[in-house]
Amino acid sequence: MAYNGSGGKRLCTGTDLDVERSNGNNYMAGEPRRKREPPARPNHILLYTIINPAYPITVDVIHTISAPHGQVQRIVVFKKNGVQAMVEFECVESATRAKEALHGCDIYSGCCTLKIEYAKPERLNVFKNDQDSWDYTLSEDVQPVQRSAPLLQSPQYTGGRPQPYNMEFGSGGPPPPGMKMERHGPPPPHHPRDGRGYGPEGYGGEGFVPPPPMHHPAMPPQNQGGPPQQGAVMMVYGLDPQTANADRLFNLCCLYGNVVRIKFLKTKEGTAMVQMGDGVSVERCVQNLNNVTVGDYTLTLAFSKQAYLSEVMNPYPLPDKSPSFKDYVGNKNNRFLTPASIHKNRIQPPSKVLHFFNTPPDVSDDQLLQVFKDYGVMPPHTISKFPLKSERSSSGLMEFQNISQSVMAIMACNHATIQHPGAKFPFVMKLCFSSSRQIGQGKGQQKKDGQGQESNPRQNNGMPEHDYY
């Protein structure tokens, strides 16, 4: 502080701050001014920042909202500072159109707001095509250069003990005792033209369809006035703490709607939270699965107050060493992805008779029985295969002693793989509850109707068996 010699009035030096008033606006006259960075020059690469990312953001979501404004070449999604993505367009003009059209928009209603800026890089580097990065300039037969295999397996699968990486099972390492190889795998590739995935018929049929973007938010529940609607998250109590895991719960819940995320609670043993695609799917699960007995436990399902499940970056391992949190967005084993697949599904309550399909055309009863034995559940006592409609796959019915056994079978063996020597990829067996309450006189026999005429064995709930998804 400095003063003059006579009047004692305060003088402002270069280090003092004096508040001056000009036209009613306060500002600090002596405040050191920060050098403002010039705005980024127009570039063909944009930086997307997603504000309030209530739902998962993948390359398919970003591609779907960006493609209408120009040809997208590469996308990289990263989560260093929140959720962000870089999108490389073919030219600056396309990037400018996308920036002007999308900045400030909500991807989904009331959330996932876009802040878009020009990025500085001149080219994006994509090392692999997955849900977080994609190079759309490569043909279907040419894949990006893969990174070298890691040196050790992930600690969550090895109990913290360093073990060499196993190429046969990938980064997760070999499955723990009693568990099979990962049956769900990564989402199939996104097709740059029609949004469909590639994949052989025998490996699962329908490809991946990205969530509807922008003006058609399908996952967030819509509320156009009136009382608030129920969310899409449910609580599941009464799970067997030793055998239950995310995949087994997915195998059961996917019969009633698309599964988005599953999270087991560490503080409540045998309890999990499941985020479905919409509130209607939660209602179906609660109506059909609540109070169902599974082994020595009884399931209790209820709506959760949470609107969605947040991503868990480091989930704790369950007793079987599988992660306690899994994201199923884009998983091809979800059965309500397209209008056609939705139409083929028949919502049925649990019954002791299961419908099986997408199995090898010449699969034997012993092969089917062995699947259930391998997963440690009671096999069916009766199997009835439908006459083959085509040489691509087979289907039929299987009956268990009671509903408890059939539910355990679906949780363990739904989407189990069956090898076939004539197929490039294994068949993924799919199970669902049948409207039939029992199988006829014997294995493989046709059931006669009340007039003594043979009824169509492929009819199940008024629907030909091959129309089940």
N, C-alpha and C positions, 0 to 999 in steps of 0.2 A: 504494500500500500504506500502511496506517495502523497505528500502534502506540500503546499507552497509555504513560503516563510511567513506570510502576514495573515491572510484571511483564514488559513487553516482549512481551506476547502479541499475536498477530495479530488485528486486528479487521476485520470485513467491512464495507466501505462499499457505497454504492449501485453502485459500478462494479466491485467485486470479485466474483468468482464463487467460491462455496464449495460443495463437494460434500457433501451430506448423505445419510444413508442412512436409509431408512424401510422396514421390513418386507423387507429384502433387496433393494430396488429403488433404483438410483441415479438421481438426477435433479439438474439444475443449478438450485439455488435462485434464483440471481441472473440466470439466463438470460432475456433479454427475450422475452416471449411474442408470437408472431405472431398477428395477428388472423385467426381462422378465418372463411372465408367460409361463410355459411349454405348448406345444401344447396339446389340449384335446386328451385324449386317445380314441381309437376307441370305439364306442358305437352303440347300435342298434337304438338310437334316433338321428335324424339329425335336425339341425336348418337351415331352408331355409330363406334367406333374399332376398326379391324381390326388385331389383333396377329399378327405373323408372317404377313404376306400373301404366301404362297408362290404363289398363283395370282391372275390378274387379277380385280379386283372392278369390276363394271359395274352400271348401274342395273337391269339384268335380274336379276342375282344378288340385289341388295338387295330388289327388288320381290318376287321369288319367295319369299324367306324371311319377308318382312314381311306380305304380303297375307293369309295365313291368320288374322291377328290383328285385322284391321280394314281399312277402306277407305283405301288410300294415295292421297294427292292429288299430292304432288310429292316428287322425290328429287334430291339434288345430291351427287355424289361429288367429293371434292377431295383433293389430296395435298400440302398445305402442311406438315403435321406428321405424316408417315407417310401412311397411307391411312385416310381418314375419310369418313363420309357423313352427311348430314342427311335425315331422313325425316319428312315432314309427313303426319300422319294426319287423318282427318275430325274426330275428337274426342279429348279427353284419355283417355277410357276405353279406346279402342283403343290409344293409345300406351302406356298403363300395362300392358295385357295383353301387348303386344309386348315391353316392357322386362322384365317378369317372366319371360316364356317364353324369351327369346333371350339375355339377359345371361349371359356365361360359356360360351356354346355355341361349338363349332367349326363353321364353315360347311363345311369339308372336313376329313377325318380327320387329326387331328394338327396342323392349321394354321388360319390365318384365324380366330382366336378373337375373339369379339365382346365388347367392353366398351361398355355402353349407358348413357347418361345423358340426363337431360332437357336440352334445349337452351333457349337464351334467346330466340331470334327468335320473332316471332309469325307470320311468313309467309316462305316461301322464294320467291326470285325465280328463275325459269327463263327464260333467254333463247333457248334452242334445245333441241330434242329430239335427243339423241344418247346415246352410251354413258355419258356422265358426268352428264347431267341430263335430267329428263323431267317434264312436266306432264301428269298423267293426268286432269285435269279438263276438258281440251279435247277436242272431238270430233275425229274423224279428218280432217275437212275444214278444221279451224281449227288453225293452227300458231302457236307463240309468235312474238313480234316478233323478227326476225333482227337481229343487229348489222350495222352498216354494213360495207361491204367494206374490207379493209385497204388501206393506201396503197401498200405495196410487196410484191413477191413474197418468199417465204421465201429466205434467203441460201443454203440448201443446194442450191437449184435454179438459182441464178444465179451460182455461183462467188464469192459475196461482193460482187458488183457490184450496187448498187441499181438495180432495174428496176421500172417501174410494175406494179401489180397487173393481171392479165389475167382479166377476168370469165369468159371462155370456159372457162378451165382451172382457175379457182378459186385458192386460196391457194398451191398448189404451183407455179403458173405453167405455161407451155407445156412439154411434154416435151422433153428434150434430143434432139439429132439421133439418128435410128435408133430412137427410143422412141416408143410410142404413148401415148394418154391412159391414165390410171390405170384399170385394168380391174376392180378389186375394189371401190373405193368404200367408203363408210361402212356399218356394219351397218344393215339395214332397221329400221323402227320396231317397238317392242315393243307387242304388243296387250295391253291391260290385262285382257282376259278369258281368252284362251286361250294367250297366249305366242307366237302366230304373227305373222309379219311380213306387211305388205301388199306387194303388188307384182304386176305383170302377169304372166301366164303366160309371155309371150315373153321376160321379162327374167331368169328364173332359177328359176321353180317354187317350191320349198319356201321357207318363210320362216324367220326366225331362231328357234331354240329355245334358251333360256338354259341354262347348265350346271346339272345337277341339284344342288340345294342340300342342306344339312343332313345327313340320315341316308343319303343316296345319293350319295356323292362319286364321280363317274365319272372325272374327270381324274386325281386322285392315285392311284397304284397302291395296291391294297389288300394288306395282308399280315396274314393272320389266323393268326399263328404260323408256325413252320417257318423255313426259310432266307429271307433277305431277297430280295425280288423285284427284277427289273431295272427301272430307271427309264424315263422316257419321253423322254429326250433322246438324240440321236444326233449323231455327228460326220460331216460330209460333206467329203471331201478330193477334189482333182482337178477342181475347177470352173474353167472358163475365166475368168481374172481380168478380162478385158475385157468380156465379155458377160453373165456370171452376175449375177443380182440376186435379191432376196428373192421377188419375184412369180414369176419363172421357176422358182425352186426349189419354191415353193408349188405351181405348176401340175403339177409332177411328183410331189411327195410326197403330194398330196391324193388320188391314186388308191389309196392304201393305208391311209388313216386321216385323221382330223381333224388339221389343223396348228394349233398354238397360237401359237408364236412362232418367228421365224427371226432369227439373229444372225450376221453375217459377222465374222470375226476380222481385225483390222487388222494384227496381227503375223504372221499366216500367210496369205499370199496364196492365193486360190482355196480357202479353207477356211471352212466355215460350221457352225453348230450349229443343230439343228432340234428344237424341243420338239413332240412329237406328243401326241395326246389320251390315249394309254396305251401301255404297254410292248408290247402286241401289235402295235400299228401300227408301232412301231420295228422289230420283228422282220420284219414284212412288207416294209418298205422295204429292210432289210439283205439279206433273202433274194432279193429280186427285182432290186435295183438295184446291188448290190455288183459291182464289176469290169465294169460296163457302159461301153462306149466312146461318148463324145459328142464328135464332131469329132476334134480332136487330143489329147483328154484322156480319161483313164479314171477313172471315179468309184470312190472307196473309201468305204464306209460302215461305221461301227462304233458300238457303244454308248458313251455318255459316262458318266462317273462322276457328273456333276451330276444332281441330282434335277429341276431346273427351270431356266429361264432368267429372270433378273431383268430388269426393264424398264430400257431404256436411254433416258434422257431426251434426250440430245443425240447421236444416232448420227452417225458420220462419213459423208460421201458416198462412194459407190462410183464407179468410173470413169464410169458413165453418169449420174452425179449423183443417183441414187436413194438413199434412206436405207439404211444397212447393217443396220438393225434394224426389224422390222415385227411388229405384233401382229395375229393373225388370229382371235382369239376372236370368235365371232359372225358370221364371214364366211360369207355364204350360199353361196359356192362350195365350202365344205367339204361332203363328200358322205356323211358318216356321222353326221348330226345326229339322225335319227329312226329308229325300228325299220323303218319302211317304206323309207326311203332306204338303210339298211344292207342290207336284203334284196335290193334291186335291184342292188347293186354286185357285180361279179364280179372277183375278184383275179386278174390275169393278169400274167405276166412280160412284159418288153418284146418286141415283135415289130414287123416292118416294116409290118404292116397295122394301121391305126387305125380305130376306130369313132367316127363323128362323129354328134352329135344336137343337138337344140334350135337348128336353123338354119331360116331362112325356108322356108315350104312350096314356094315357087317358085324357090328359090335355084338359080343356074346353076353349071356347072362352072367357068366363067371367074371368077365371084365367089369361089368357094372358093379357086381357085388364086391369086387376087389377094391374099387374106388372108395367105398364106404369103410371097408376094413382098414385101408391105408390111412384114413383120416380119423380112425379111432371111434367111429360111431356104429350103432347097430345097423346092419344092412336090412333091406326090405325082405319080407318073407315071400312075396309074390311079385313077379315082373311080367308084364304083358306088353309085347312090342306091337306097334301098328304095322300093317303091311306097308312096304316101301312105296312112297309116291314118286321118288326119284332116287338116283344113285348118289346124291350129294350128302345126305345125312339120314339118320333114323330118329324115331321118337316112340313114345309109349307111356305106360302107366306103371307105377310101382307102389305097393301097399306095405305099410308098416304096422306094427302091433298096436300103436296108439299115436295120438297127436303129438305127444311129447317127443317120441322118437323121430317123427317126420320133421318137426321143427328143428331138432338137433341136426338132422341130416341136411336140411337146407342151409343152416348156418355154416356147417363144415364143408359141404361138398358142392354147393351151388357155384358154378364157374370153375369146377375142377377140370383139369386138362386130361384128355385121353389120347394117347399116342396112336397113330395109324400109319402103317408102313407105306401106304400109297399117297399120303398127304405130305406136303412140304411143311405145314405147320400142324400142331396138335389141335384136336377138336376141343372146344370149351363147352362142356356139358352144362345145360341150363335147366333149372328146376323151378317149379311153381306149384302152388296148391291146386288140386283138381276139384271140380264140382262133383265128381263121383265120390260116393261114400264108401264103396268097396269095389274090388275087381271081381269079374264074373266067376264062372265055375273053376277056371284053372288058367295056368300060364299060357298066354298066347291064344286062348280060345275066344271066339266071338260070343258076345252076350245076346241072348234072344229077348225080344220084346214080349209084351203081354199076349200077342196074337201068335206067338211061336215063330215069327219071322226073325231072321238074323238082322240085327240093327247094325248100322255103320260103326265099326269099332273106332273110327277116327273122329267120331263126334264127341266133343267135350264141351258141355254148356252151350250147345247149339252152334259150335264153331269147329270147322275142320281142324285137326290137330296141327297141320302144317302152317296154319295161320297164327298160331301162338308165337309171340316174339321171344 
